Amino acid sequence: MKQSIEEVVRKYWGFDRFLPLQQQAMECVCSGRDAIVILPTGGGKSLCFQAPAQLLPGLTLVVSPLISLMKDQIDSLLDCGISAGRLDSAMSHPERNEIFEKLRARQLKLLYVSPERLLMQGFLEFLKSVGISSVAVDEAHCVSMWGHDFRPEYRRLSVLRDALPGIPIGAYTATATEQVRRDIAEQLKLNRPEILVGEFDRPNLIYRVRRRTNPLKQIRDVLDRHRGESGILYCIRRADVDEMTASLAGHGFRVAPYHAGMTDDARKKSQDAFIEEEADLIVATVAFGMGIDKSNVRFVIHAAMPKSLEHYQQESGRAGRDGLEAECLLFYSGSDYVIWKRILEESEAQTLEIGQAKLGQMYRYCSGVGCRHRAILSYFGQQLDGDNCGACDVCLGEVE
């Protein structure tokens, strides 16, 4: 089996070696074991269920939370010559019919669906009739109320275990504390899952935190330092994205905006401009970045504090995926805390207490004067080797 996996990965993706824990994760799928796989951003977690799908006789069902994420993954699978499809609300009636025909003819190896689609009456029964070999729950932290993007419909995915008792279920995410891992296993009714947790430390990332005093000037200073390099600038609100994009474009920077208020076409245009190096900087809300496979991002700036360390670890982790040095700069002020608190109170009654606790931890990270790498690692239950990371403002002696 090991040889077959290696052949598949080489044939379709052109890789001749595995990233840490990828092979073990693939072997779980092939041998029918449940697994929880936590690989930090850029750790290649999608491949862990995509490659085994080529070896299994039936369909691999992938549950994914975002239409844009499904589209990106399917486009790259089709480019590799793998038969994959999706079913979602953005598709036309004929497009959906075509996928159903392919499923009946057993012509697909991977099918991506949202949890809402999966829970539609009769849909899971239909899928059983076309033969499922494995299930992948992507962005699995959404299952847990302690996860950083809890979604109530993910909570109902225990139906998978009831409907498919002998089929391996894999839960995949880039960020999960130990509490979240336990919750995922319980909610999905996983059967003695193999738990594979990657190394969270990214020594090539230089973390810096600064108080926000003059945002436009502070951000322009960073961009001047990284002239002609690829970067991402995260803002809290859509209005901030539009305003910042206009200001930076007015100062001659090649920028593109990205947020959920834009049309699909406009978002795709921005994303393509960034990937094809027509824009150096993408200014975005957290809607941007899932499934983006761009290895040469040299810097990630947060114009304001994110709402949790999970979000920060995931978003800053989009820098330096090629292993070369990259800078992660976070500008914050006390007003960010107030804004997030208000957003949490408006939207997340179910998880308000947890959200506020995470927000408090994020604020302590910003205002703290301990090693940034150590702070992030200890949050995820890991330890830093040595006393000085040599790659953050504190250890580099930049903080007074």
C-alpha positions in Angstrom: 0.0 0.0 0.0 2.8 2.4 0.9 4.3 2.0 -2.6 1.0 2.7 -4.1 0.5 5.9 -2.2 4.0 7.0 -3.2 3.2 6.2 -6.8 -0.1 8.1 -6.7 1.5 11.2 -5.1 4.3 11.2 -7.7 2.0 10.5 -10.6 -0.7 13.1 -9.9 1.0 15.8 -7.9 4.6 15.3 -8.9 5.9 15.1 -5.3 8.6 12.7 -4.5 8.5 13.0 -0.8 5.9 13.4 2.0 5.6 16.4 4.4 5.6 15.4 8.1 2.7 13.1 9.1 1.2 13.0 5.6 2.1 9.4 5.0 0.7 8.2 8.4 -2.5 10.1 7.7 -2.9 8.5 4.3 -2.2 5.1 5.7 -5.0 5.6 8.2 -7.5 6.2 5.3 -6.2 3.2 3.3 -6.4 0.9 6.3 -9.9 2.0 7.3 -9.0 3.9 10.5 -10.6 7.0 11.8 -8.2 9.9 12.3 -7.9 13.5 13.5 -5.1 15.2 11.5 -3.9 18.6 12.6 -1.3 20.1 10.2 -0.5 23.8 10.4 -1.2 26.0 7.4 1.0 24.9 4.5 1.4 21.4 6.0 -0.4 19.7 3.1 -3.5 18.4 4.9 -5.7 18.2 1.8 -3.4 15.7 0.2 -3.9 13.4 3.2 -7.4 12.5 1.9 -7.1 13.4 -1.8 -4.3 10.9 -2.5 -5.9 7.8 -0.8 -9.1 8.6 -2.8 -7.2 7.4 -5.9 -6.5 4.0 -4.3 -9.9 3.3 -2.8 -12.6 1.5 -4.9 -15.5 4.0 -4.3 -16.1 7.6 -3.6 -14.3 9.9 -1.1 -16.9 12.3 0.4 -15.4 15.6 1.5 -17.4 17.9 3.8 -16.2 21.5 3.4 -17.6 24.8 4.8 -16.9 27.3 2.0 -17.9 27.3 -1.6 -14.8 29.2 -2.6 -12.6 26.6 -0.8 -14.4 23.8 -2.7 -14.0 25.5 -6.0 -10.2 26.1 -5.5 -9.6 22.5 -4.4 -11.6 21.0 -7.3 -9.9 23.2 -9.9 -6.5 22.0 -8.7 -7.7 18.4 -8.6 -9.0 18.6 -12.2 -5.6 20.2 -13.2 -3.9 17.1 -11.8 -6.2 14.8 -13.8 -8.3 13.6 -10.9 -12.1 13.2 -11.4 -13.6 15.4 -8.7 -16.9 17.4 -8.4 -18.9 19.4 -5.9 -22.5 20.1 -5.1 -23.4 23.5 -3.8 -26.0 26.3 -3.9 -24.0 28.4 -6.4 -24.4 25.7 -9.2 -27.1 25.8 -11.9 -29.6 23.0 -12.2 -27.9 21.4 -15.2 -24.5 21.5 -13.5 -26.0 19.7 -10.5 -27.7 17.1 -12.7 -24.4 16.4 -14.4 -22.7 15.7 -11.1 -25.6 13.3 -10.1 -25.2 11.5 -13.4 -21.5 11.1 -12.8 -22.1 9.8 -9.3 -24.6 7.2 -10.6 -22.1 6.1 -13.2 -19.4 6.0 -10.5 -17.2 8.3 -12.4 -16.1 10.5 -9.5 -13.3 9.8 -7.0 -14.0 12.8 -4.8 -17.2 14.7 -4.1 -17.2 18.0 -2.1 -20.3 19.0 -0.3 -21.3 21.5 2.4 -22.8 20.2 5.7 -26.1 21.8 4.7 -26.3 19.8 1.5 -25.2 16.6 3.3 -28.0 17.0 5.8 -30.7 17.4 3.1 -33.3 14.7 3.3 -32.4 11.5 1.4 -29.1 12.8 0.2 -26.9 10.6 2.4 -29.0 7.5 1.4 -28.4 8.4 -2.2 -24.6 8.6 -1.6 -24.6 5.2 0.1 -26.2 3.7 -3.0 -23.3 4.9 -5.2 -20.6 3.5 -2.8 -18.6 5.6 -0.3 -15.1 4.4 0.6 -14.0 7.2 3.0 -15.2 10.5 4.5 -13.1 13.6 5.1 -14.4 16.4 7.3 -12.3 19.5 6.3 -11.9 22.5 8.6 -13.0 20.2 11.3 -12.5 22.8 14.1 -16.0 24.1 12.9 -17.5 21.0 14.7 -16.4 22.3 18.2 -17.9 25.1 20.2 -14.3 25.7 21.4 -13.1 25.8 17.8 -12.5 29.3 16.3 -15.2 29.1 13.6 -17.9 27.1 15.2 -20.8 26.2 12.9 -24.0 24.7 14.4 -24.6 22.5 11.2 -21.2 20.9 11.7 -22.5 19.7 15.0 -25.0 17.4 13.2 -22.3 15.5 11.2 -22.5 12.6 13.7 -25.1 11.3 11.1 -22.1 10.2 9.1 -21.0 7.6 11.6 -24.6 6.4 12.0 -25.1 6.1 8.2 -21.7 4.7 7.4 -20.6 2.5 10.3 -17.7 0.8 8.7 -16.3 3.7 6.7 -13.2 5.6 7.9 -13.8 9.2 8.8 -10.9 11.7 8.9 -11.2 15.1 10.5 -8.7 17.7 9.2 -7.8 21.1 10.5 -4.9 23.5 10.7 -5.6 24.6 14.3 -7.1 22.7 17.2 -6.2 22.9 20.9 -6.4 19.6 22.9 -10.0 20.5 24.1 -11.1 21.0 20.5 -9.5 17.6 19.4 -11.5 15.8 22.1 -14.7 17.6 21.1 -14.2 16.7 17.4 -13.7 13.0 18.3 -16.9 13.0 20.5 -19.1 15.0 18.2 -18.2 13.0 15.0 -18.4 9.7 17.0 -15.0 8.7 15.8 -13.9 5.2 16.7 -10.6 5.3 18.6 -9.1 7.7 16.2 -5.4 8.0 15.4 -4.5 11.6 16.4 -1.7 13.1 14.3 -0.6 16.6 15.4 2.0 18.4 13.4 4.7 20.8 14.7 3.1 24.2 15.1 6.3 26.2 15.3 7.3 28.0 12.1 10.9 29.2 12.8 11.1 31.1 9.5 8.4 33.5 10.5 9.4 36.7 12.3 6.6 37.8 14.6 6.3 41.5 15.5 3.5 43.3 17.4 3.2 47.1 17.4 0.7 49.5 18.9 -1.3 51.1 16.2 -0.7 54.9 16.1 -0.8 56.0 12.5 -2.2 53.0 10.6 -1.6 54.1 7.0 1.9 55.3 7.6 2.8 52.2 9.6 1.5 49.9 6.9 3.2 51.9 4.1 6.5 51.6 6.0 6.2 47.8 5.9 5.2 47.8 2.2 8.2 50.0 1.4 10.4 47.5 3.1 8.9 44.7 1.0 8.7 46.5 -2.4 7.8 44.1 -5.2 7.2 41.1 -2.8 3.9 39.3 -2.2 2.0 40.0 0.9 -1.5 39.9 2.6 -3.0 42.7 4.7 -5.9 41.6 7.0 -8.6 44.0 8.2 -11.6 43.4 10.5 -14.4 44.9 8.4 -15.2 45.1 4.7 -15.3 48.9 4.9 -11.7 48.9 6.2 -10.7 46.7 3.3 -12.2 49.1 0.7 -10.8 52.2 2.4 -7.3 50.7 2.8 -7.2 49.4 -0.8 -8.1 52.8 -2.2 -5.5 54.6 0.0 -2.7 52.2 -0.9 -3.6 52.2 -4.6 -3.5 56.0 -4.4 0.1 55.8 -3.1 1.1 53.7 -6.1 1.0 50.2 -4.5 -0.3 47.3 -6.6 -3.2 46.1 -4.5 -6.4 44.1 -4.8 -9.3 43.8 -2.3 -11.0 40.6 -1.1 -14.1 40.2 1.1 -17.4 38.4 1.3 -19.4 41.5 0.2 -17.8 41.4 -3.3 -19.3 39.3 -6.2 -17.8 35.9 -6.9 -16.3 37.3 -10.1 -14.7 40.2 -8.4 -13.2 38.0 -5.7 -11.9 35.6 -8.3 -10.3 38.5 -10.3 -8.5 39.7 -7.1 -7.4 36.2 -6.2 -6.1 35.5 -9.7 -4.3 38.9 -9.9 -2.5 38.0 -6.6 -1.6 34.5 -7.6 -0.3 35.6 -11.0 1.7 38.4 -9.5 -0.2 41.2 -11.1 -1.0 42.5 -7.6 1.7 42.4 -4.9 -0.7 42.9 -2.0 -4.2 41.5 -1.3 -6.2 43.5 1.3 -8.7 41.2 2.9 -11.0 40.2 5.7 -10.6 36.7 7.1 -12.7 35.4 4.2 -9.4 35.3 2.2 -6.8 32.6 2.3 -8.4 29.2 2.8 -7.1 26.9 0.2 -4.8 29.6 -1.3 -1.7 27.8 -2.4 0.9 30.6 -2.8 4.3 29.7 -1.4 6.2 33.0 -1.8 4.1 35.3 0.5 6.9 37.3 2.2 4.8 39.2 4.7 1.4 39.1 6.4 0.2 42.3 8.1 -2.8 42.5 10.5 -4.1 46.1 10.5 -6.0 45.2 13.7 -6.0 42.4 16.2 -7.7 39.1 15.1 -10.3 37.6 17.5 -8.4 34.5 18.5 -4.9 33.0 18.5 -6.2 30.3 16.3 -7.2 32.9 13.6 -3.8 34.6 14.0 -1.8 31.4 13.8 -3.7 30.4 10.6 -3.6 33.8 8.9 0.0 34.6 9.7 0.9 31.0 8.7 0.1 31.9 5.1 3.5 33.7 5.0 6.7 31.8 4.1 5.3 28.5 3.0 8.4 28.0 0.9 10.4 27.8 4.1 12.2 31.1 3.5 12.1 34.0 6.0 8.9 36.0 6.1 7.5 38.7 8.4 4.3 38.7 10.4 3.3 42.1 11.7 0.3 42.8 13.9 -0.8 46.4 14.7 -3.3 46.6 17.6 -5.1 49.0 19.9 -7.5 48.7 22.7 -10.3 49.7 20.4 -9.9 46.4 18.5 -10.9 44.5 21.7 -14.1 46.7 21.9 -15.0 46.1 18.3 -14.6 42.3 18.5 -16.5 42.2 21.8 -19.4 44.0 20.1 -19.3 41.7 17.0 -19.3 38.7 19.3 -22.2 39.9 21.3 -24.3 40.6 18.2 -23.7 37.3 16.5 -22.6 34.4 18.6 -24.9 33.9 21.6 -24.1 30.1 21.7 -20.4 30.6 22.0 -20.2 34.1 23.5 -18.3 33.1 26.7 -15.8 31.0 24.7 -15.3 33.8 22.2 -14.7 36.4 24.9 -12.1 34.1 26.6 -10.3 33.7 23.2 -10.4 37.4 22.7 -8.8 38.0 26.1 -6.0 35.5 25.3 -5.4 37.3 22.0 -5.2 40.7 23.7 -2.7 39.3 26.3 -0.6 38.0 23.4 -0.5 41.5 21.8 0.2 43.4 25.1 2.6 40.7 26.5 6.4 41.0 26.4 7.3 37.3 26.2 8.6 35.4 23.2 5.9 35.3 20.5 6.8 31.9 19.2 6.6 30.4 22.7 3.3 32.1 23.4 1.7 30.6 20.3 3.2 27.2 20.8 2.1 26.9 24.5 -1.5 27.9 23.4 -1.5 24.8 21.3 0.1 22.6 24.0 3.6 22.5 22.5 6.9 23.8 23.8 9.7 25.9 22.3 13.2 24.4 22.2 15.7 26.8 23.8 15.2 30.2 25.5 15.4 32.5 22.5 13.6 32.0 19.3 15.7 34.6 17.5 12.6 35.4 15.3 10.3 37.8 17.2 10.4 41.4 18.3 10.9 40.3 21.9 13.8 37.9 21.4 15.4 40.3 18.9 15.4 43.0 21.5 13.1 45.4 19.6 10.6 45.8 22.5 11.4 48.3 25.2 
